[in-house]
Amino acid sequence: MAIPFLPYRKPALLHHTDALVPLFQRKDISRILLVTDPVVRGNQITYPLETALKQAGIGCIVYDQTVSNPTTDQVEEARALYNAHHCQAIIGFGGGSSIDCAKAVGARIARPRKTLDKMEGILQVWKKIPLLIAIPTTAGTGSETTLAAVITDSRTRHKYPINDFVLIPRYAVLDPEVTRGLPPAVTASTGMDALTHAVEAFIGGSTTKETRHDAISAVKLIFTYLPKAYADGNDMNARRHMLHAAYFAGNAFSKSYVGYVHAVAHSLGGRYNTPHGLANAVLLPYVLQAYGRHAYRKLHRLAVAIGISDPMESHRAGAEKFIQAVRDLQDLLDIPRKLPEIRTEDIPSLAKKADHEANPLYPVPKLMNAKELQRFYYDIMED
């Protein structure tokens, strides 16, 4: 009921990195911190922007050590660079990890006396952060539009979300050219990540007309364009549509939240450093199946939206068709059905972490406790 009254906003959209130089000039910004990862920078994807900034006389300080599942230590390293060079803005350039790291840097700059673990949960930053711009190089996380940053404690390996409206980037640059070199496996897992965001947002209990529209738009785009982007990484039309799908999905789950797929995936990322998109991709059909009748009606609507079910068909039949379509998409994208890193002895503690994250925050179709959540780890554990 409170959702329509909360201060959600969408970032302003830019469609090319070239638009950033005049933006900084208008805002009289002369030094920025660019947060990225070794692969993105190693492949020279950031170089055109770095060159353009240098030619315009804008200092660009680069932190390129972000890893999948960014850590508190990395946030502190990047923050030290920001302060040492008297930066005035932050760019998160990369996948969700780089953008999340950039958000957390902003949070620490805004609240220098408050550690990240004290910001876990909802509305624990509550102070304006420096100008934040997100440039996604993967079409999946939706971090360029969300209020969340997911960080892993370097010491305990506890992975936790920080959710605050101030973390929503002011600008999102949806430039398909920066996704051109994305390997097929990453295209697949990040695309399935976006699908998970859209589906979990749609089937949850806190949707609005706007989030339902965005979620359906994302699901339709993903089923149409993800196979094309996977088959041909130079298909810029497919890449462009996937960036918009991730953006729509991000808008949807920012307001309507996610579900048990994400909670379980976060526990796996924290313990084993499992890439978040891959964990979501593997888990999605198992969790949808477990929701059973509680999700039939909404899954049927998604099946109708992508053209595989008739509106007059039973909700159960439509839902089963949609879950099978997810499995078929997994196979087409060579997504595995199992994850080899899961150890039986870890499952009780992993399930407790997932339960702690999800309950009671996530408006899931069907409530499950920690013991019930253990089933999903067994489902995806190699025999």
Backbone torsions as a table, in degrees:
resi	resn	phi	psi	omega
1	MET	NA	-30.3	-176.1
2	ALA	-80.6	-18.9	-171.7
3	ILE	-51.5	-47.5	-177.1
4	PRO	-61.9	-17.9	-175.6
5	PHE	-100.0	-2.6	-178.7
6	LEU	-84.5	153.7	-172.6
7	PRO	-80.3	54.6	173.7
8	TYR	-70.6	150.2	172.5
9	ARG	-151.4	158.6	176.8
10	LYS	-104.2	142.0	177.1
11	PRO	-65.9	149.7	172.3
12	ALA	-67.5	140.1	-175.7
13	LEU	-96.9	134.0	168.8
14	LEU	-119.7	152.4	-173.0
15	HIS	-116.4	7.1	176.4
16	HIS	-158.7	143.9	179.4
17	THR	-63.1	-22.4	178.0
18	ASP	-59.3	-22.2	-177.2
19	ALA	-73.7	-11.0	-174.5
20	LEU	-76.5	-35.5	-179.5
21	VAL	-59.0	-52.9	177.4
22	PRO	-62.5	-30.0	176.9
23	LEU	-63.3	-48.8	179.5
24	PHE	-64.2	-37.9	179.1
25	GLN	-64.0	-41.1	178.0
26	ARG	-62.4	-34.5	-176.6
27	LYS	-93.2	4.2	177.5
28	ASP	57.6	43.8	178.0
29	ILE	-101.8	124.8	-175.1
30	SER	-112.8	-10.2	179.0
31	ARG	-144.7	130.7	179.6
32	ILE	-130.4	153.8	172.4
33	LEU	-101.1	124.9	178.1
34	LEU	-105.6	117.6	-178.8
35	VAL	-103.4	121.1	-178.3
36	THR	-147.1	-165.3	-180.0
37	ASP	-126.6	166.2	-175.5
38	PRO	-62.0	-32.1	-177.9
39	VAL	-72.7	-47.7	-179.9
40	VAL	-60.4	-45.8	-179.0
41	ARG	-73.4	-36.0	178.3
42	GLY	-62.2	-30.6	176.9
43	ASN	-87.4	8.4	174.2
44	GLN	63.8	23.7	-178.4
45	ILE	-70.3	-30.1	179.6
46	THR	-83.0	-13.7	-170.9
47	TYR	-60.2	-43.7	178.8
48	PRO	-56.7	-40.8	178.5
49	LEU	-68.8	-44.6	178.8
50	GLU	-58.0	-42.4	-179.9
51	THR	-65.1	-44.7	-179.5
52	ALA	-62.3	-40.2	179.0
53	LEU	-65.8	-43.2	-180.0
54	LYS	-61.9	-44.0	-180.0
55	GLN	-63.4	-27.9	179.2
56	ALA	-88.1	1.8	-180.0
57	GLY	77.2	21.9	179.6
58	ILE	-103.1	119.7	-179.6
59	GLY	-68.2	133.6	-179.2
60	CYS	-123.2	106.1	178.7
61	ILE	-94.2	123.3	-172.0
62	VAL	-107.0	127.6	166.7
63	TYR	-110.8	112.6	-172.8
64	ASP	-121.3	30.9	-177.8
65	GLN	-108.4	13.4	178.2
66	THR	-64.8	138.6	176.5
67	VAL	-117.2	168.5	173.5
68	SER	-56.9	133.0	-173.8
69	ASN	63.4	73.3	-174.5
70	PRO	-60.4	147.6	-173.2
71	THR	-107.7	165.4	177.9
72	THR	-63.4	-35.5	178.7
73	ASP	-62.7	-41.6	-179.8
74	GLN	-65.6	-39.0	177.1
75	VAL	-60.0	-43.1	-178.9
76	GLU	-68.0	-37.1	176.7
77	GLU	-62.3	-45.6	-179.7
78	ALA	-67.1	-38.8	178.8
79	ARG	-62.9	-39.0	178.6
80	ALA	-62.0	-39.2	176.8
81	LEU	-64.0	-44.6	179.3
82	TYR	-55.9	-48.2	-177.2
83	ASN	-70.1	-41.0	-176.5
84	ALA	-64.3	-32.0	-176.7
85	HIS	-103.1	8.0	176.1
86	HIS	53.6	49.3	-179.7
87	CYS	-71.3	162.0	-177.1
88	GLN	-123.2	-7.5	-178.7
89	ALA	-156.2	163.1	-178.2
90	ILE	-128.7	136.2	171.6
91	ILE	-115.8	126.0	169.7
92	GLY	-96.9	112.8	-171.5
93	PHE	-122.5	105.1	-179.8
94	GLY	151.3	-152.2	175.8
95	GLY	-79.5	-168.6	-177.6
96	GLY	-60.7	-30.3	-178.7
97	SER	-64.4	-45.3	-179.8
98	SER	-66.3	-40.3	-179.6
99	ILE	-68.9	-39.6	176.9
100	ASP	-64.1	-41.1	177.9
101	CYS	-60.9	-43.8	179.4
102	ALA	-61.5	-41.2	177.7
103	LYS	-61.7	-44.5	-178.6
104	ALA	-66.2	-35.6	174.2
105	VAL	-59.6	-46.2	177.9
106	GLY	-58.8	-40.8	179.4
107	ALA	-63.5	-41.7	-179.5
108	ARG	-70.2	-31.6	176.1
109	ILE	-69.3	-40.2	178.8
110	ALA	-68.4	-36.4	-177.5
111	ARG	-125.7	71.1	-173.5
112	PRO	-64.1	-19.6	-178.6
113	ARG	-98.6	7.5	-178.7
114	LYS	-120.1	120.0	-178.6
115	THR	-73.3	160.0	-175.6
116	LEU	-62.4	-36.4	-178.9
117	ASP	-64.4	-23.9	177.0
118	LYS	-80.8	-7.5	177.8
119	MET	-99.9	0.7	178.9
120	GLU	-58.4	140.5	177.4
121	GLY	102.8	-142.8	-171.3
122	ILE	-115.9	132.4	171.9
123	LEU	55.8	49.6	178.3
124	GLN	-107.1	-1.4	176.3
125	VAL	-95.1	-63.8	168.5
126	TRP	54.2	37.7	175.2
127	LYS	-153.5	138.0	-174.3
128	LYS	-58.4	132.3	178.7
129	ILE	-97.0	167.5	176.0
130	PRO	-59.7	161.4	177.0
131	LEU	-51.0	124.2	-177.2
132	LEU	-119.8	128.2	179.0
133	ILE	-122.4	133.7	179.9
134	ALA	-112.4	131.0	175.6
135	ILE	-123.0	94.7	-177.9
136	PRO	-74.6	132.0	174.5
137	THR	-101.7	-2.7	172.6
138	THR	-124.9	148.2	178.4
139	ALA	-101.0	83.2	-176.8
140	GLY	-165.1	-52.9	-168.8
141	THR	-69.4	-32.2	-175.1
142	GLY	72.5	9.0	-177.3
143	SER	-60.3	-22.2	-178.9
144	GLU	-68.6	-10.2	-178.5
145	THR	-128.3	-1.5	-173.1
146	THR	-96.5	166.2	177.4
147	LEU	-95.1	10.1	-172.1
148	ALA	-112.4	146.7	166.8
149	ALA	-131.4	133.2	179.7
150	VAL	-109.8	122.4	-172.8
151	ILE	-126.1	146.8	177.4
152	THR	-109.7	128.9	177.6
153	ASP	-66.9	124.0	-175.8
154	SER	-62.5	-28.0	-176.5
155	ARG	-90.5	-50.7	-174.3
156	THR	-90.5	-16.1	-174.8
157	ARG	68.5	12.9	174.8
158	HIS	-71.8	128.7	-178.9
159	LYS	-106.4	127.8	-173.1
160	TYR	-145.1	152.8	178.1
161	PRO	-92.8	146.2	169.7
162	ILE	-115.4	120.3	-174.9
163	ASN	-121.3	117.9	177.9
164	ASP	-158.5	142.6	-177.7
165	PHE	-61.4	-27.4	-179.1
166	VAL	-69.1	-14.8	-179.0
167	LEU	-85.1	-7.6	176.9
168	ILE	-67.1	122.4	-179.9
169	PRO	-57.1	147.9	177.1
170	ARG	-74.1	-32.8	-179.8
171	TYR	-135.5	144.4	171.9
172	ALA	-123.9	128.7	180.0
173	VAL	-102.4	108.2	180.0
174	LEU	-99.8	83.0	-175.9
175	ASP	-110.6	107.1	-176.5
176	PRO	-62.1	-22.7	-178.6
177	GLU	-62.4	-32.2	-178.3
178	VAL	-77.2	-7.6	176.0
179	THR	-101.1	-0.3	-174.0
180	ARG	-58.0	-41.1	-174.8
181	GLY	-87.2	9.8	-177.6
182	LEU	-65.6	124.7	179.7
183	PRO	-62.0	151.8	-178.7
184	PRO	-54.9	-40.4	-178.0
185	ALA	-64.6	-37.6	178.7
186	VAL	-73.4	-38.6	174.3
187	THR	-55.7	-42.6	-177.9
188	ALA	-66.8	-52.9	-174.2
189	SER	-68.2	-37.1	178.9
190	THR	-72.9	-34.6	175.2
191	GLY	-63.5	-39.9	176.5
192	MET	-69.1	-29.0	173.9
193	ASP	-61.4	-46.6	178.0
194	ALA	-61.4	-40.1	178.0
195	LEU	-61.5	-42.8	178.9
196	THR	-60.6	-43.9	177.6
197	HIS	-57.0	-48.1	-176.4
198	ALA	-65.0	-45.2	-176.4
199	VAL	-67.8	-46.6	-178.4
200	GLU	-65.2	-37.5	177.0
201	ALA	-63.7	-40.2	-175.0
202	PHE	-70.7	-39.1	-173.6
203	ILE	-88.3	-5.1	-179.9
204	GLY	-75.2	-179.5	-173.5
205	GLY	-100.8	12.7	-178.5
206	SER	-130.5	44.9	-178.4
207	THR	-86.5	161.3	171.7
208	THR	-126.4	171.4	177.7
209	LYS	-57.4	-40.9	-179.5
210	GLU	-67.1	-44.8	-178.0
211	THR	-69.3	-34.2	176.5
212	ARG	-64.6	-41.7	178.6
213	HIS	-62.6	-45.9	-179.6
214	ASP	-64.8	-40.8	-179.4
215	ALA	-64.1	-45.0	179.1
216	ILE	-64.2	-41.4	177.8
217	SER	-58.7	-43.3	179.8
218	ALA	-63.9	-46.1	-178.3
219	VAL	-61.1	-43.5	179.3
220	LYS	-63.4	-44.0	179.2
221	LEU	-63.8	-41.1	-176.6
222	ILE	-66.2	-46.4	-179.9
223	PHE	-65.2	-26.5	179.4
224	THR	-83.7	-44.0	-167.2
225	TYR	-107.2	-18.9	178.8
226	LEU	-63.3	-45.1	176.6
227	PRO	-59.2	-34.7	179.9
228	LYS	-70.3	-43.2	178.4
229	ALA	-65.8	-34.4	178.6
230	TYR	-68.8	-41.8	-177.7
231	ALA	-73.0	-33.2	-177.8
232	ASP	-141.2	99.9	-177.5
233	GLY	-66.6	-13.2	178.2
234	ASN	-94.9	6.3	176.4
235	ASP	-78.9	91.2	-174.1
236	MET	-68.5	-25.2	175.7
237	ASN	-65.9	-44.8	177.8
238	ALA	-65.1	-42.1	179.1
239	ARG	-60.9	-42.8	-180.0
240	ARG	-62.1	-46.2	-179.4
241	HIS	-65.6	-34.1	178.3
242	MET	-69.4	-35.5	174.7
243	LEU	-61.7	-40.6	178.6
244	HIS	-70.9	-33.3	175.9
245	ALA	-62.6	-44.5	179.1
246	ALA	-64.1	-37.4	178.5
247	TYR	-64.7	-47.2	177.9
248	PHE	-60.6	-44.1	-179.8
249	ALA	-63.9	-38.5	177.3
250	GLY	-63.3	-42.4	176.2
251	ASN	-59.5	-41.2	-177.0
252	ALA	-65.6	-48.8	-174.4
253	PHE	-81.5	-15.2	173.1
254	SER	-60.7	-38.6	-178.1
255	LYS	-93.6	-36.3	-172.0
256	SER	-103.2	-1.6	177.2
257	TYR	66.5	-176.6	-176.2
258	VAL	-119.9	-151.2	-176.0
259	GLY	-150.1	-152.6	-172.8
260	TYR	-69.0	-23.0	175.7
261	VAL	-58.2	-47.2	-178.1
262	HIS	-68.9	-40.8	-178.6
263	ALA	-61.9	-44.5	178.8
264	VAL	-68.1	-42.1	-179.8
265	ALA	-61.7	-40.4	179.6
266	HIS	-63.8	-37.9	178.7
267	SER	-65.3	-36.8	178.2
268	LEU	-69.0	-39.0	177.7
269	GLY	-64.6	-40.2	-179.9
270	GLY	-68.2	-39.9	-176.8
271	ARG	-82.4	-45.0	-171.6
272	TYR	-114.3	0.1	-175.1
273	ASN	62.2	28.4	176.2
274	THR	-62.6	127.3	178.4
275	PRO	-54.9	134.0	-171.6
276	HIS	-60.8	-44.6	-178.9
277	GLY	-62.2	-40.0	179.1
278	LEU	-65.0	-44.5	179.4
279	ALA	-60.5	-45.2	177.4
280	ASN	-59.8	-44.6	-177.5
281	ALA	-60.3	-41.0	-178.9
282	VAL	-71.8	-39.5	-173.6
283	LEU	-78.1	-30.3	-167.1
284	LEU	-49.1	-54.4	-176.3
285	PRO	-65.7	-32.7	179.8
286	TYR	-64.5	-43.4	-178.6
287	VAL	-70.0	-41.6	178.1
288	LEU	-60.1	-40.6	178.6
289	GLN	-62.9	-39.6	-176.3
290	ALA	-69.7	-26.3	177.5
291	TYR	-66.5	-24.8	175.6
292	GLY	55.9	-137.1	-173.7
293	ARG	-62.3	-21.3	-178.0
294	HIS	-68.0	-18.5	-179.8
295	ALA	-117.6	1.4	-174.3
296	TYR	-56.1	-49.4	-172.8
297	ARG	-61.3	-45.3	-176.8
298	LYS	-74.4	-35.8	176.2
299	LEU	-66.4	-34.2	175.5
300	HIS	-61.6	-41.4	178.4
301	ARG	-61.3	-38.3	178.0
302	LEU	-68.4	-37.6	177.5
303	ALA	-62.7	-40.1	177.4
304	VAL	-65.3	-41.0	-177.3
305	ALA	-61.4	-34.7	-179.2
306	ILE	-96.0	7.0	170.6
307	GLY	80.7	24.3	-179.7
308	ILE	-112.4	0.7	179.3
309	SER	-142.8	154.9	177.7
310	ASP	-94.8	142.8	179.0
311	PRO	-57.9	-26.1	-177.8
312	MET	-85.5	-8.0	178.6
313	GLU	-69.0	158.5	179.2
314	SER	-65.9	151.5	179.2
315	HIS	-59.4	-40.8	-179.4
316	ARG	-63.2	-45.1	-179.3
317	ALA	-62.7	-42.7	179.0
318	GLY	-64.9	-41.0	179.4
319	ALA	-63.2	-42.9	179.7
320	GLU	-64.5	-35.4	176.2
321	LYS	-66.1	-38.0	179.9
322	PHE	-68.0	-44.1	178.9
323	ILE	-61.3	-39.4	177.1
324	GLN	-66.4	-35.7	177.2
325	ALA	-63.7	-35.9	175.9
326	VAL	-64.4	-44.1	178.7
327	ARG	-64.1	-40.1	178.6
328	ASP	-63.9	-39.1	177.7
329	LEU	-65.9	-40.3	174.6
330	GLN	-54.4	-48.1	-178.2
331	ASP	-63.9	-42.3	-179.7
332	LEU	-61.5	-33.6	-177.2
333	LEU	-95.1	5.1	-179.7
334	ASP	59.1	37.4	174.5
335	ILE	-80.1	129.2	179.7
336	PRO	-69.0	159.0	175.9
337	ARG	-92.6	-14.4	-176.6
338	LYS	-132.2	159.8	175.2
339	LEU	-121.5	122.8	-172.0
340	PRO	-74.7	-16.8	-171.2
341	GLU	-79.8	-15.4	-173.5
342	ILE	-70.4	130.8	177.9
343	ARG	-111.1	137.5	-176.2
344	THR	-54.6	-41.6	-175.8
345	GLU	-68.0	-17.5	179.7
346	ASP	-86.3	-17.3	-167.9
347	ILE	-60.7	-44.7	179.4
348	PRO	-57.3	-43.4	-178.9
349	SER	-72.2	-35.3	176.2
350	LEU	-61.8	-44.3	-179.5
351	ALA	-65.5	-34.7	176.9
352	LYS	-64.5	-40.5	178.3
353	LYS	-64.2	-42.8	178.6
354	ALA	-63.1	-41.3	178.7
355	ASP	-63.7	-41.6	179.4
356	HIS	-62.2	-39.2	-179.8
357	GLU	-71.7	-44.1	-168.4
358	ALA	-84.5	-34.9	-172.1
359	ASN	-106.6	124.1	7.8
360	PRO	-102.5	15.9	-171.1
361	LEU	-68.1	-44.9	-172.4
362	TYR	-82.4	127.9	-176.4
363	PRO	-83.6	64.2	-173.2
364	VAL	-71.5	156.5	179.2
365	PRO	-64.1	-32.3	-177.0
366	LYS	-141.0	125.0	-179.5
367	LEU	-73.7	139.5	175.3
368	MET	-136.2	143.2	178.0
369	ASN	-93.1	-179.1	-175.6
370	ALA	-59.4	-40.1	-179.6
371	LYS	-64.8	-40.4	179.3
372	GLU	-69.2	-32.3	-179.9
373	LEU	-69.7	-19.3	179.5
374	GLN	-58.8	-27.5	-176.6
375	ARG	-57.6	-34.0	-174.9
376	PHE	-70.6	-32.2	176.8
377	TYR	-68.7	-39.6	176.1
378	TYR	-67.3	-35.9	179.3
379	ASP	-57.9	-39.9	-173.0
380	ILE	-105.3	5.5	178.4
381	MET	-83.2	136.2	179.1
382	GLU	-65.9	142.8	-178.8
383	ASP	-67.7	NA	NA
